[in-house]
Amino acid sequence: MKFTHFAALCILASTTTLAQANPIVWQDFSLTGLYGENYEVGTEDRTTVTAEYAAKLKYADVFFFVDHQLDGNDEQNTYFELSPRLSLGEVTGQKMSFGPVKDVLIATTWEHNAGYDLNQEFNNFLYGVGFDLAIPYTQFASINFYKADNDKQDDDYQMTITYGVPFKLGSEDFLVDGFLDWSTAEDDHASELNWTTQWKWNAGKHISPKTKLYVGIEHSVWNNKYGIKGVDQNDVSALVKYHF
């Protein structure tokens, strides 16, 4: 195991331990079903079931998701990311806010892919610094800068932006949320940009005030997918999402 692997694992373990040891401010668990027909690399049609968990704690926050995907050839693939972050403002007791920045965090991510083909399996470890942002009209916004210790390709650097924007049209509630990943080019792969946004209508409110059922679409724009130069994905998938 490379030193950077070991260091990343230590950071992940320490932030996860802190998360477990502190009272939960809020948490959310959801299941999403997606179907799209314009994927790149492999068959064009894919069905995906995604489980997501997010939580805010006193000293940390954590986000986890796992995708289980079935393609048109009935081949299956499972991919997950675990992203705990440690709040420097909470740990030090010092004010870390400035300008639009609300807090500064140690940011880590573990990416794991387990495909039907063992050659597709990999573990990537990302570590760096994150910033929670206060931006008008957003439910949440953040930007993280990572050094990526990659398993199957040369190490690179990554920027990740996340956002959520709620809005109303008449009496109907909507939420637009998603992420943008951009990573640098290296000798063995091109620079990637993955911009994925979910456009969702709150259908659950018409069932009961506490029902969190959303329907809508997910739009995925992925340039140089998997670092393959010229492989650009532009897919719109049907979406159903339920929060427990």
C-alpha positions in Angstrom: 0.0 0.0 0.0 1.4 3.4 -1.0 1.9 6.0 1.7 -0.8 8.2 0.1 -3.3 5.3 0.3 -2.4 4.8 4.0 -2.8 8.6 4.7 -6.1 8.8 2.9 -7.4 5.8 4.8 -6.3 7.3 8.1 -8.2 10.6 7.3 -11.3 8.7 6.2 -11.2 6.6 9.4 -10.6 9.6 11.7 -13.4 11.7 10.2 -15.8 8.7 10.2 -15.0 8.0 13.8 -15.6 11.6 14.8 -18.9 11.5 12.9 -20.0 8.4 14.8 -19.0 10.0 18.1 -21.0 13.2 17.8 -24.7 13.9 18.0 -26.5 14.0 14.7 -27.8 17.4 13.7 -29.7 16.0 10.8 -29.6 13.0 8.5 -31.3 11.8 5.3 -31.6 8.5 3.5 -33.1 8.1 0.0 -33.6 5.6 -2.8 -33.5 6.6 -6.5 -34.4 4.8 -9.6 -33.1 6.0 -13.0 -33.5 4.9 -16.6 -31.6 6.4 -19.5 -30.8 5.5 -23.1 -27.8 7.7 -24.1 -24.9 6.4 -22.0 -21.4 6.1 -23.4 -18.9 3.2 -22.8 -20.9 0.0 -22.9 -24.6 -0.2 -23.9 -26.5 3.0 -24.3 -29.4 2.0 -22.1 -28.9 1.6 -18.3 -31.1 1.1 -15.3 -29.7 2.4 -12.0 -30.8 2.1 -8.4 -29.0 4.5 -6.0 -29.1 4.5 -2.2 -27.9 7.7 -0.6 -27.1 8.8 3.0 -26.2 12.2 4.2 -25.7 13.5 7.7 -24.5 16.6 9.5 -22.8 16.3 12.9 -21.2 18.7 15.2 -17.7 18.2 14.0 -18.2 16.6 10.6 -20.5 15.8 7.8 -20.7 12.6 5.7 -22.2 11.7 2.3 -22.4 8.2 1.0 -24.0 6.7 -2.1 -24.0 3.4 -3.9 -25.1 2.8 -7.5 -26.2 -0.6 -8.7 -26.4 -0.5 -12.5 -27.9 -3.0 -15.0 -27.1 -2.4 -18.7 -28.8 -3.6 -21.9 -26.7 -6.7 -21.9 -27.9 -7.7 -18.4 -24.4 -7.0 -17.0 -24.3 -5.5 -13.6 -21.9 -3.0 -11.9 -21.7 -1.5 -8.4 -20.0 1.7 -7.6 -19.9 3.7 -4.3 -18.4 6.8 -2.8 -17.9 7.6 0.9 -17.1 11.3 1.6 -16.6 12.3 5.2 -15.4 15.9 5.9 -14.1 17.3 9.2 -15.1 20.9 10.1 -12.0 23.0 11.1 -14.2 25.7 12.5 -16.0 23.2 14.9 -12.8 21.4 15.9 -10.7 24.5 16.6 -13.6 26.6 17.9 -12.3 29.4 15.6 -14.4 31.4 13.2 -13.6 30.1 9.7 -16.1 32.2 7.7 -15.0 34.9 5.3 -16.9 36.3 2.3 -19.2 33.6 0.9 -17.4 30.9 2.9 -19.2 29.5 5.9 -16.7 26.9 7.0 -13.4 25.2 6.0 -13.2 21.5 6.1 -10.7 18.6 5.6 -12.3 16.8 2.7 -11.9 13.1 1.8 -13.5 10.6 -0.5 -13.1 6.9 -1.1 -14.3 5.7 -4.6 -14.8 2.0 -5.2 -15.9 0.2 -8.3 -16.8 -3.5 -8.4 -17.8 -4.5 -11.9 -18.8 -7.9 -13.3 -15.2 -8.0 -14.7 -12.5 -8.0 -12.0 -10.4 -5.8 -14.3 -12.9 -3.0 -13.7 -12.4 -3.1 -9.9 -10.6 -0.1 -8.4 -10.2 2.0 -5.3 -9.4 5.7 -5.5 -8.6 7.9 -2.5 -9.1 11.7 -2.6 -8.0 14.1 0.1 -7.9 17.9 0.3 -9.8 21.0 1.5 -13.4 21.9 1.3 -15.5 25.1 1.7 -19.1 25.3 2.6 -20.7 28.4 0.9 -23.5 30.8 1.7 -25.0 31.6 -1.7 -28.4 33.3 -2.0 -31.3 31.1 -3.1 -29.4 27.9 -2.5 -30.3 25.2 0.0 -26.7 24.1 0.1 -23.5 24.8 -1.8 -19.9 23.6 -1.4 -16.6 23.4 -3.3 -13.9 20.8 -2.6 -10.3 20.6 -4.0 -8.7 17.2 -3.9 -5.5 15.4 -4.7 -6.5 12.0 -6.1 -4.6 8.9 -5.5 -5.9 6.7 -8.3 -5.7 2.9 -8.6 -5.9 2.3 -12.3 -4.5 5.6 -13.8 -2.0 8.3 -13.0 -2.8 10.5 -10.0 -4.5 13.8 -10.7 -6.3 16.7 -9.1 -10.0 17.2 -8.8 -12.5 20.0 -8.1 -16.0 19.1 -6.9 -18.9 21.6 -6.7 -22.2 20.6 -5.1 -25.4 22.7 -5.0 -29.1 22.6 -4.3 -31.6 25.2 -5.4 -35.3 25.0 -4.3 -37.9 27.0 -6.1 -41.7 27.3 -6.5 -43.9 27.5 -9.5 -47.3 28.5 -8.2 -48.1 26.1 -5.4 -45.7 23.4 -6.7 -42.3 22.8 -5.0 -39.2 21.9 -7.1 -35.6 21.2 -6.3 -32.6 21.4 -8.7 -29.5 19.8 -7.2 -26.3 18.1 -8.4 -22.6 18.2 -8.7 -19.8 19.1 -11.0 -16.5 17.1 -11.0 -13.5 18.4 -13.0 -10.2 16.6 -13.0 -6.9 17.4 -14.6 -5.3 15.6 -17.5 -2.3 13.4 -17.0 0.0 11.3 -19.3 -2.5 8.4 -19.5 -5.8 10.1 -19.5 -7.6 13.3 -20.6 -9.2 15.9 -18.4 -12.7 15.0 -17.3 -15.8 17.1 -16.6 -18.9 15.4 -15.2 -21.8 17.8 -14.6 -24.9 15.9 -13.3 -28.1 17.7 -12.3 -31.4 16.4 -11.0 -34.5 18.4 -11.8 -37.3 17.2 -9.4 -40.9 18.0 -8.6 -42.2 17.3 -5.1 -45.1 14.9 -5.9 -45.2 13.6 -2.3 -46.8 16.7 -0.9 -50.0 15.7 -2.8 -50.0 12.4 -0.9 -49.3 13.8 2.6 -47.3 16.6 4.1 -44.6 14.2 5.3 -44.3 12.2 2.1 -41.0 13.0 0.4 -41.5 11.6 -3.1 -39.9 13.3 -6.1 -40.2 12.7 -9.8 -38.2 14.3 -12.6 -35.1 13.9 -14.7 -31.4 13.6 -14.3 -29.2 15.3 -16.9 -25.7 14.0 -17.2 -23.0 15.8 -19.2 -19.7 13.9 -19.0 -16.9 15.0 -21.3 -14.0 12.6 -21.8 -15.8 10.0 -19.8 -13.4 7.8 -17.7 -10.6 10.0 -19.1 -11.1 8.7 -22.7 -10.5 11.6 -25.1 -13.5 12.4 -27.2 -15.9 10.1 -25.4 -18.7 12.6 -24.4 -21.9 11.6 -22.7 -25.1 13.7 -22.8 -27.9 11.7 -21.2 -31.3 12.5 -19.8 -32.7 9.8 -17.5 -36.1 9.4 -16.0 -36.0 9.7 -12.2 -38.0 8.7 -9.2 -36.6 9.5 -5.7 -38.0 8.7 -2.2 -36.6 10.1 1.0 -37.3 8.0 4.2 
